[in-house]
Amino acid sequence: VMEKMKRKRLTKIVGTLTKLSNNHKLLVDLFSEGVDGMGIFLDHGKDTCKDLVQAIRKAAGECGVLVPIILEQKNKKRILAKVFSPPIEVLKGTEISIYSMAQQELAAKEEKAIAINCPPFAELKIKEKCVILFDMGKTSAVVTQVEENKLRCTFRCNGTIFDNSIVHILDSETQEAIELPFNKTAAECIEDVETAIELDVEFILVNGLESTLEIVEARKQLAVKNSKIKIMAKVDNKWSTAEIDSYIDLIDGVVVARAELGIKMRTEIAFWLQKPIIHKCNMRAIPCMEASHFLDSIAEFPKPTCAETTDVYMAVIEGFDCLMFTKELLYGKYPLHGIRAMHDICCIAEEKFDYSAHYVDLVAKTKKPFDSLEAVSSSAVSTAFNMKSPVMIALTERGRGTRYLAKYKPYAAVLALCQVPKVAHQCGLYRSIFPLICTCTNLEDPIKELIETMKKEGILHPEDNIIPVSYTHLRAHETLRYLVCRLLLEKK
């Protein structure tokens, strides 16, 4: 925790992990460089996800950090590639065959062929000259021949096709993605939630929304199992964007999948939709994460382009709590360079972020009277601004108070002492929050030790003030206030 606070980055960085990038040394290096969370995909199979969760927990334990895990549920509308050999390297002009899963045994016999999980191609109205995108457009091909269960395609650029690469087929006329005609049933929603509970992750990410059914069913099942897992929604299609007001009060966070939005709707419309989504999340004190296409060039080169640097900078300035880099970065040559570059850009952007204007705007727009927790949190952040405090110490049981602190985005680092390990992990995705598990009944010694450690590490200086905030019982609050006051007297 102290190492993360010394880095002075408040925006959180989240990675994604797959079977191909599951490497213990790489995970240890990523967490040592400051990666705050990890996402995994249930589309890859329950057993694979179980192995990935164990790998993340092992590496995080070795590094002594709390790493929240986001499990993205299965998406029946998503088309995935099945590669029967090592990743297929393609050059511009390369021809390959694409089979439906019904004919996957034929794909396994060809050197350059893949299968995709979709019904017969005639049902999807795939025609010649349709464009097929792999992994959000990292590489693409044009359909040259269509049969009932087979396509012949010619690649338009160099690239690599991995097992479980995400595939989008664009309509030749509208240039919008063709989606599979499948919807999840309530039973399938419950099955995904039960898997999340079994794997003991912190968040489940609901995707491909076409109604509030999946969120409602997930919430019911979590309540039945008395689980503390939080629900995040992935904004990745037209419905989830247009109808966000119908479900945002049912969820605990939002992931804006801008790459998928740019494929499923016109890009000139998709890019500006994220700003109102950020504002809605901020007003409700839930984390908002942006995903896809951050620093893609680092897969091949050790330094990001100016455009990519500006992209990360603007995401921080616009108010995102977390930035998620895609799995392709981990497949590349320079994953650690990417994390360091993203960290440096975030730090510079946070120096330029107008914290006071953000605070005043949210206070003015939040409905009065405030919830008691929000009133305490907003006042604490205001006090931290006025006293130019570099550190706030918060005691929390359920994490709601720290959510409100993150809403107002203090430039002080908030050391959140959490009594429940699950809550501590979940707080790791909130901007400005640095969680620590603290189950002690007597808080005096731990808090004294933390303050002394922050002094030694240079996080606190003799002239600095500490802002105490408590959302727990009175005795803990009195202990915290007493210790901080004593510290201030000793300073004087």
C-alpha positions as CSV (number, residue, x, y, z in Angstrom):
1,V,0.0,0.0,0.0
2,M,2.8,2.4,0.9
3,E,4.5,1.7,-2.4
4,K,1.4,2.6,-4.3
5,M,0.8,5.7,-2.3
6,K,4.4,6.8,-3.0
7,R,3.8,6.5,-6.7
8,K,1.1,9.2,-6.3
9,R,-1.2,7.8,-9.0
10,L,-4.9,8.1,-8.1
11,T,-6.4,6.7,-11.3
12,K,-6.5,2.9,-11.2
13,I,-5.1,0.7,-13.9
14,V,-6.8,-2.7,-14.6
15,G,-5.4,-5.5,-16.8
16,T,-7.0,-8.4,-18.5
17,L,-5.7,-12.0,-18.3
18,T,-6.2,-15.0,-20.5
19,K,-4.8,-18.5,-20.7
20,L,-2.2,-17.3,-23.2
21,S,-0.9,-14.5,-21.0
22,N,-1.1,-16.5,-17.7
23,N,2.5,-16.2,-16.6
24,H,3.5,-16.0,-12.9
25,K,6.6,-13.8,-13.4
26,L,4.6,-11.5,-15.6
27,L,1.8,-11.1,-13.1
28,V,4.3,-10.5,-10.3
29,D,6.0,-7.8,-12.4
30,L,2.6,-6.2,-13.3
31,F,1.5,-6.0,-9.7
32,S,4.9,-4.7,-8.7
33,E,4.6,-2.0,-11.3
34,G,1.3,-0.9,-9.9
35,V,-1.5,-2.7,-11.8
36,D,-4.6,-2.4,-9.5
37,G,-7.0,-5.0,-10.8
38,M,-7.5,-7.8,-13.3
39,G,-10.3,-8.9,-15.6
40,I,-11.0,-12.4,-16.8
41,F,-13.6,-13.8,-19.3
42,L,-16.0,-16.6,-18.5
43,D,-16.3,-17.2,-22.3
44,H,-12.9,-19.0,-21.9
45,G,-14.4,-21.6,-19.7
46,K,-15.0,-22.2,-16.0
47,D,-11.9,-24.3,-15.5
48,T,-9.7,-21.7,-17.2
49,C,-11.1,-18.9,-15.1
50,K,-10.5,-21.0,-12.0
51,D,-6.8,-21.3,-12.9
52,L,-6.5,-17.6,-13.7
53,V,-8.1,-16.6,-10.4
54,Q,-5.6,-18.8,-8.5
55,A,-2.7,-17.4,-10.5
56,I,-3.8,-13.8,-9.7
57,R,-4.3,-14.5,-6.0
58,K,-0.9,-16.2,-5.8
59,A,1.0,-13.4,-7.5
60,A,-0.9,-10.7,-5.5
61,G,-0.1,-12.5,-2.3
62,E,3.6,-12.7,-3.2
63,C,3.6,-8.9,-3.9
64,G,1.6,-8.1,-0.8
65,V,-1.2,-6.2,-2.7
66,L,-4.9,-6.4,-2.9
67,V,-6.1,-7.1,-6.5
68,P,-9.8,-7.1,-7.2
69,I,-10.9,-9.5,-9.9
70,I,-13.6,-8.7,-12.5
71,L,-15.3,-11.7,-14.0
72,E,-17.0,-10.9,-17.3
73,Q,-19.9,-13.2,-17.9
74,K,-20.5,-15.2,-21.0
75,N,-21.8,-13.2,-24.0
76,K,-24.0,-15.3,-26.2
77,K,-24.0,-12.6,-28.8
78,R,-20.2,-12.5,-29.0
79,I,-18.5,-14.4,-31.9
80,L,-15.2,-16.0,-30.8
81,A,-12.6,-17.7,-33.0
82,K,-11.5,-21.2,-32.4
83,V,-7.8,-21.7,-33.5
84,F,-6.7,-25.4,-33.7
85,S,-3.0,-24.6,-33.8
86,P,-0.6,-21.9,-32.4
87,P,-1.8,-18.4,-33.1
88,I,-2.1,-17.9,-36.9
89,E,0.2,-15.2,-38.4
90,V,-1.3,-13.6,-41.5
91,L,0.0,-11.2,-44.0
92,K,-1.8,-8.8,-46.3
93,G,-3.3,-10.9,-49.1
94,T,-3.4,-14.2,-47.0
95,E,-6.4,-16.3,-47.7
96,I,-8.0,-18.4,-44.9
97,S,-11.2,-20.5,-44.4
98,I,-13.7,-19.7,-41.7
99,Y,-16.1,-22.5,-40.7
100,S,-19.1,-22.5,-38.4
101,M,-18.7,-24.6,-35.2
102,A,-20.8,-27.3,-36.8
103,Q,-17.9,-28.0,-39.2
104,Q,-15.0,-27.4,-36.8
105,E,-13.5,-30.8,-37.6
106,L,-12.9,-29.6,-41.2
107,A,-11.2,-26.4,-39.8
108,A,-8.9,-28.6,-37.7
109,K,-7.6,-30.4,-40.8
110,E,-6.7,-27.2,-42.7
111,E,-3.4,-25.3,-42.0
112,K,-4.9,-21.9,-42.2
113,A,-8.5,-22.2,-41.0
114,I,-10.6,-21.3,-37.9
115,A,-14.1,-22.0,-36.6
116,I,-16.4,-19.4,-35.1
117,N,-19.4,-20.0,-32.8
118,C,-22.3,-18.9,-35.0
119,P,-25.2,-20.5,-36.9
120,P,-25.0,-21.2,-40.7
121,F,-23.7,-18.1,-42.4
122,A,-26.8,-17.9,-44.7
123,E,-28.9,-17.2,-41.6
124,L,-26.7,-14.2,-40.7
125,K,-27.1,-12.8,-44.2
126,I,-23.3,-12.7,-44.7
127,K,-22.5,-11.7,-48.3
128,E,-19.4,-11.2,-50.4
129,K,-17.5,-8.0,-49.6
130,C,-18.5,-8.2,-45.9
131,V,-15.6,-7.2,-43.6
132,I,-14.5,-9.4,-40.7
133,L,-12.7,-7.7,-37.8
134,F,-10.5,-9.6,-35.4
135,D,-9.9,-8.3,-31.9
136,M,-11.6,-5.0,-32.3
137,G,-10.0,-4.3,-35.7
138,K,-6.4,-5.3,-34.9
139,T,-6.6,-7.1,-38.3
140,S,-9.3,-7.5,-40.8
141,A,-10.4,-9.6,-43.8
142,V,-12.8,-9.3,-46.7
143,V,-15.2,-12.1,-47.5
144,T,-14.6,-13.4,-51.1
145,Q,-16.8,-16.5,-51.1
146,V,-19.8,-17.6,-49.0
147,E,-21.1,-21.2,-48.5
148,E,-23.6,-22.5,-45.9
149,N,-20.9,-23.3,-43.3
150,K,-17.8,-21.9,-44.8
151,L,-16.3,-18.5,-45.8
152,R,-13.2,-17.7,-47.8
153,C,-11.6,-14.5,-46.8
154,T,-8.6,-12.4,-47.9
155,F,-6.8,-10.3,-45.3
156,R,-6.4,-6.6,-45.8
157,C,-3.4,-6.2,-43.4
158,N,-0.9,-8.1,-41.4
159,G,-1.9,-9.5,-38.0
160,T,-2.3,-12.5,-35.6
161,I,-5.4,-14.6,-34.9
162,F,-5.5,-16.1,-31.4
163,D,-7.7,-18.7,-29.9
164,N,-10.8,-16.9,-28.5
165,S,-10.0,-13.8,-30.6
166,I,-13.2,-11.7,-30.7
167,V,-14.7,-11.6,-34.2
168,H,-17.1,-9.0,-35.6
169,I,-18.7,-9.4,-39.0
170,L,-19.8,-6.0,-40.5
171,D,-22.8,-5.7,-42.7
172,S,-21.7,-4.8,-46.2
173,E,-24.2,-2.0,-46.5
174,T,-24.6,-0.4,-43.0
175,Q,-21.0,-1.3,-41.9
176,E,-22.4,-2.1,-38.4
177,A,-21.7,-5.4,-36.7
178,I,-23.9,-8.4,-37.2
179,E,-24.9,-9.8,-33.8
180,L,-25.8,-13.4,-33.1
181,P,-29.6,-13.9,-32.6
182,F,-29.2,-15.3,-29.1
183,N,-30.4,-14.0,-25.8
184,K,-29.4,-15.2,-22.3
185,T,-32.1,-17.0,-20.3
186,A,-32.6,-16.4,-16.5
187,A,-31.1,-19.9,-15.9
188,E,-27.9,-18.9,-17.7
189,C,-27.7,-15.7,-15.8
190,I,-28.0,-17.6,-12.5
191,E,-25.3,-20.1,-13.7
192,D,-22.8,-17.3,-14.4
193,V,-23.5,-15.7,-11.0
194,E,-23.0,-19.0,-9.2
195,T,-19.7,-19.4,-11.0
196,A,-18.6,-16.0,-9.8
197,I,-19.5,-16.9,-6.3
198,E,-17.6,-20.2,-6.5
199,L,-14.5,-18.4,-7.9
200,D,-14.9,-15.8,-5.1
201,V,-14.3,-12.8,-7.3
202,E,-15.0,-9.2,-6.4
203,F,-17.1,-8.1,-9.4
204,I,-19.2,-9.7,-12.1
205,L,-19.4,-7.8,-15.4
206,V,-22.7,-8.1,-17.2
207,N,-22.4,-7.5,-20.9
208,G,-24.5,-7.4,-24.1
209,L,-27.5,-5.9,-22.3
210,E,-30.8,-5.8,-24.1
211,S,-32.9,-5.4,-21.0
212,T,-32.6,-5.2,-17.2
213,L,-33.4,-8.9,-16.8
214,E,-29.8,-10.1,-16.5
215,I,-29.0,-7.5,-13.8
216,V,-32.1,-8.2,-11.8
217,E,-31.6,-11.9,-12.0
218,A,-27.9,-11.5,-10.9
219,R,-28.9,-9.3,-8.0
220,K,-31.6,-11.8,-6.8
221,Q,-29.1,-14.7,-7.0
222,L,-26.4,-12.8,-5.1
223,A,-29.0,-12.0,-2.4
224,V,-30.1,-15.6,-2.2
225,K,-26.5,-16.7,-1.7
226,N,-25.8,-13.8,0.7
227,S,-22.8,-12.8,-1.5
228,K,-21.0,-9.5,-1.4
229,I,-20.0,-9.6,-5.0
230,K,-20.7,-6.3,-6.8
231,I,-22.3,-6.0,-10.3
232,M,-20.8,-3.9,-13.1
233,A,-22.5,-3.3,-16.4
234,K,-20.6,-3.2,-19.7
235,V,-21.8,-0.5,-22.1
236,D,-21.1,-2.2,-25.4
237,N,-24.1,-1.8,-27.6
238,K,-26.9,0.6,-28.6
239,W,-29.4,-0.5,-25.9
240,S,-27.0,-0.3,-23.0
241,T,-26.0,3.2,-24.1
242,A,-29.4,4.6,-24.8
243,E,-31.2,3.0,-21.8
244,I,-28.5,3.5,-19.1
245,D,-30.9,5.4,-16.9
246,S,-33.1,2.3,-16.7
247,Y,-30.4,0.2,-15.0
248,I,-27.7,2.4,-13.6
249,D,-29.3,2.5,-10.1
250,L,-29.2,-1.4,-10.1
251,I,-25.4,-1.7,-10.6
252,D,-22.2,-0.9,-8.7
253,G,-20.0,0.2,-11.6
254,V,-19.8,0.8,-15.4
255,V,-17.3,-0.3,-18.0
256,V,-17.4,1.7,-21.2
257,A,-16.2,-0.6,-24.0
258,R,-15.5,2.0,-26.6
259,A,-14.0,-0.3,-29.1
260,E,-17.2,-2.4,-29.3
261,L,-19.3,0.7,-29.4
262,G,-17.3,2.0,-32.3
263,I,-18.0,-1.2,-34.2
264,K,-21.7,-1.5,-33.3
265,M,-22.5,2.1,-34.1
266,R,-21.1,5.0,-36.1
267,T,-17.7,6.0,-34.5
268,E,-18.5,9.7,-34.8
269,I,-21.5,9.1,-32.5
270,A,-19.9,6.6,-30.1
271,F,-17.0,8.7,-29.0
272,W,-19.0,11.5,-27.3
273,L,-21.5,9.2,-25.6
274,Q,-19.0,8.4,-22.8
275,K,-19.0,11.9,-21.3
276,P,-22.7,11.7,-20.0
277,I,-22.0,8.2,-18.8
278,I,-19.1,9.4,-16.7
279,H,-21.2,12.1,-15.2
280,K,-24.0,9.7,-14.3
281,C,-21.6,7.4,-12.6
282,N,-20.0,10.3,-10.7
283,M,-23.4,11.5,-9.5
284,R,-24.2,8.0,-8.1
285,A,-20.7,7.4,-6.6
286,I,-20.0,4.3,-8.6
287,P,-16.7,3.7,-10.5
288,C,-16.6,4.3,-14.2
289,M,-13.9,2.4,-16.2
290,E,-12.9,2.9,-19.8
291,A,-11.6,-0.1,-21.8
292,S,-10.0,-1.0,-25.1
293,H,-7.2,0.3,-27.4
294,F,-5.0,2.0,-24.8
295,L,-1.4,2.1,-25.9
296,D,-1.8,-0.6,-28.6
297,S,1.4,0.2,-30.3
298,I,3.4,-1.0,-27.2
299,A,2.6,-4.5,-28.3
300,E,5.3,-3.9,-31.0
301,F,7.2,-0.8,-29.9
302,P,8.5,0.2,-26.4
303,K,7.2,3.8,-26.6
304,P,3.6,5.0,-27.1
305,T,2.6,7.4,-29.9
306,C,1.7,11.0,-29.1
307,A,-2.0,10.2,-30.1
308,E,-2.1,7.3,-27.6
309,T,-0.5,9.4,-24.9
310,T,-3.2,12.1,-25.5
311,D,-5.9,9.4,-25.4
312,V,-4.9,8.3,-21.8
313,Y,-4.5,11.9,-20.7
314,M,-8.0,12.8,-21.8
315,A,-9.5,9.8,-20.1
316,V,-8.1,10.9,-16.8
317,I,-9.1,14.5,-17.4
318,E,-12.7,13.5,-18.3
319,G,-13.0,11.8,-14.9
320,F,-12.7,8.0,-15.4
321,D,-11.9,6.1,-12.2
322,C,-10.1,3.2,-14.0
323,L,-8.4,2.5,-17.3
324,M,-8.4,-1.0,-18.6
325,F,-5.7,-2.2,-21.1
326,T,-6.6,-5.1,-23.3
327,K,-5.3,-8.6,-23.4
328,E,-3.4,-7.8,-26.7
329,L,-0.9,-5.7,-24.7
330,L,0.0,-8.7,-22.6
331,Y,0.5,-10.7,-25.8
332,G,3.0,-8.1,-27.1
333,K,6.7,-7.5,-26.6
334,Y,6.6,-4.7,-24.0
335,P,3.8,-5.1,-21.5
336,L,5.8,-3.6,-18.6
337,H,6.7,-0.6,-20.8
338,G,3.0,-0.1,-21.3
339,I,2.1,-0.1,-17.6
340,R,4.9,2.3,-16.8
341,A,3.9,4.6,-19.7
342,M,0.2,4.6,-18.6
343,H,1.3,5.3,-15.0
344,D,3.4,8.3,-16.0
345,I,0.7,9.7,-18.2
346,C,-1.9,9.3,-15.5
347,C,0.3,11.1,-13.0
348,I,0.8,14.1,-15.3
349,A,-2.9,14.3,-16.2
350,E,-3.8,14.2,-12.5
351,E,-1.6,17.2,-11.9
352,K,-3.7,19.1,-14.5
353,F,-7.1,17.8,-13.3
354,D,-9.2,20.7,-11.9
355,Y,-10.2,19.0,-8.6
356,S,-11.9,22.2,-7.2
357,A,-14.1,22.7,-10.2
358,H,-15.1,19.0,-10.2
359,Y,-15.9,19.2,-6.5
360,V,-18.0,22.4,-6.8
361,D,-19.9,21.0,-9.8
362,L,-20.8,17.8,-8.1
363,V,-21.9,19.5,-4.9
364,A,-24.1,21.9,-6.8
365,K,-25.7,19.1,-8.9
366,T,-26.2,16.6,-6.1
367,K,-29.8,16.5,-4.8
368,K,-30.3,18.0,-1.4
369,P,-30.5,17.0,1.4
370,F,-27.4,14.8,1.3
371,D,-27.3,11.2,2.6
372,S,-25.5,11.3,5.9
373,L,-22.5,9.4,4.5
374,E,-22.2,11.7,1.5
375,A,-22.4,14.8,3.8
376,V,-19.5,13.5,5.9
377,S,-17.5,12.5,2.8
378,S,-18.0,15.8,0.9
379,S,-17.1,17.8,4.0
380,A,-14.0,15.7,4.5
381,V,-12.9,16.3,0.9
382,S,-13.6,20.0,1.3
383,T,-11.5,20.1,4.4
384,A,-8.6,18.2,2.7
385,F,-8.7,20.8,-0.1
386,N,-8.7,23.7,2.3
387,M,-5.9,22.3,4.5
388,K,-3.9,20.9,1.4
389,S,-3.7,17.6,3.1
390,P,-1.8,14.9,1.2
391,V,-3.4,12.0,3.1
392,M,-6.9,11.1,4.5
393,I,-7.5,8.1,6.7
394,A,-10.9,6.5,6.5
395,L,-12.4,3.7,8.6
396,T,-15.1,1.8,6.7
397,E,-17.1,-1.4,7.2
398,R,-19.1,-1.8,3.9
399,G,-17.2,0.6,1.6
400,R,-20.1,3.0,1.0
401,G,-18.3,5.9,2.6
402,T,-15.1,5.4,0.5
403,R,-17.3,5.4,-2.6
404,Y,-18.5,8.9,-1.7
405,L,-14.9,10.0,-1.1
406,A,-14.0,8.7,-4.5
407,K,-17.0,10.5,-6.0
408,Y,-15.6,13.9,-5.1
409,K,-12.1,12.9,-6.3
410,P,-9.8,14.4,-3.6
411,Y,-6.2,14.9,-4.6
412,A,-5.3,13.5,-1.2
413,A,-4.5,9.8,-1.1
414,V,-7.2,8.1,1.0
415,L,-5.9,5.3,3.2
416,A,-9.1,3.2,3.7
417,L,-8.9,0.8,6.7
418,C,-11.5,-2.0,5.9
419,Q,-12.6,-4.6,8.3
420,V,-13.9,-7.0,5.6
421,P,-11.4,-8.4,3.1
422,K,-13.9,-8.4,0.2
423,V,-14.7,-4.8,0.8
424,A,-11.0,-3.9,0.9
425,H,-10.5,-5.6,-2.5
426,Q,-13.5,-3.8,-4.0
427,C,-12.3,-0.4,-2.8
428,G,-9.2,-1.0,-4.9
429,L,-11.1,0.1,-8.0
430,Y,-12.1,3.5,-6.6
431,R,-10.1,6.5,-7.7
432,S,-7.9,8.0,-4.9
433,I,-8.6,5.1,-2.5
434,F,-5.8,2.8,-1.2
435,P,-7.4,0.0,0.8
436,L,-5.9,-1.9,3.7
437,I,-7.4,-4.8,5.6
438,C,-7.6,-4.0,9.3
439,T,-9.5,-6.4,11.6
440,C,-8.0,-5.1,14.9
441,T,-10.5,-4.2,17.6
442,N,-7.9,-1.8,19.1
443,L,-7.0,0.6,16.3
444,E,-4.5,2.8,18.3
445,D,-1.3,0.8,17.6
446,P,-2.0,0.1,13.9
447,I,-2.9,3.7,13.1
448,K,0.2,5.0,14.9
449,E,2.3,2.6,13.0
450,L,0.8,3.6,9.7
451,I,1.4,7.3,10.4
452,E,5.0,6.6,11.4
453,T,5.5,4.5,8.3
454,M,4.1,7.3,6.1
455,K,6.5,9.7,7.7
456,K,9.5,7.5,7.1
457,E,8.5,6.8,3.5
458,G,8.1,10.5,2.7
459,I,4.4,10.3,2.1
460,L,3.8,12.6,5.1
461,H,6.0,15.6,6.1
462,P,6.2,17.4,9.4
463,E,4.1,20.3,8.2
464,D,1.3,18.1,6.7
465,N,-2.2,17.6,8.1
466,I,-4.1,14.3,8.1
467,I,-7.9,14.3,7.6
468,P,-9.6,11.6,9.6
469,V,-13.0,10.1,8.4
470,S,-14.9,7.3,10.1
471,Y,-18.0,5.5,8.9
472,T,-17.8,2.9,11.7
473,H,-18.8,2.8,15.3
474,L,-18.2,5.7,17.7
475,R,-15.3,4.2,19.6
476,A,-13.3,3.7,16.4
477,H,-14.0,7.2,15.3
478,E,-12.9,8.6,18.7
479,T,-9.7,6.6,18.5
480,L,-8.9,7.9,15.1
481,R,-9.7,11.5,15.9
482,Y,-7.6,11.3,19.1
483,L,-4.5,9.9,17.3
484,V,-4.7,12.5,14.5
485,C,-5.1,15.3,17.0
486,R,-2.2,14.1,19.0
487,L,-0.1,13.9,15.9
488,L,-1.0,17.6,15.1
489,L,-0.1,18.7,18.6
490,E,3.3,16.8,18.4
491,K,3.9,18.6,15.1
492,K,3.3,22.0,16.7
